[in-house]
Amino acid sequence: MIFSTMLGGLTSQEWVARYSRSHQHPVNRLCHTLGIPTIIISIAVFLIGFRYHRLWAWALGLFVAGWVLQFVGHAFEGKPPEFFKDWRFLFVGVRWWWAKIKGKA
């Protein structure tokens, strides 16, 4: 019930479709295709950094690079990221990326 409420009554596929509609420019799609996994990798490197402290700088660099790619893409798209309007879109990007890799977005 709580999860359904958080999703606003939309399915995962509907969220991905909305995300995809707001990411139509080829440069934006490319930037997101590269930026989203860069951010994910940065989080993994950050967690490993608890054991190997020198990795934190790499994690930060990857995180910033990933977000720079996201915002560059939106500059080409000509509109702000969807999460400015709805924070839940922060969690849709990974699902969109996976759907895109599988040829479904």
Helices and strands as residue ranges (DSSP letters): H 2-6, H 12-21, H 26-48, H 55-77, G 82-84, G 87-91, H 92-101
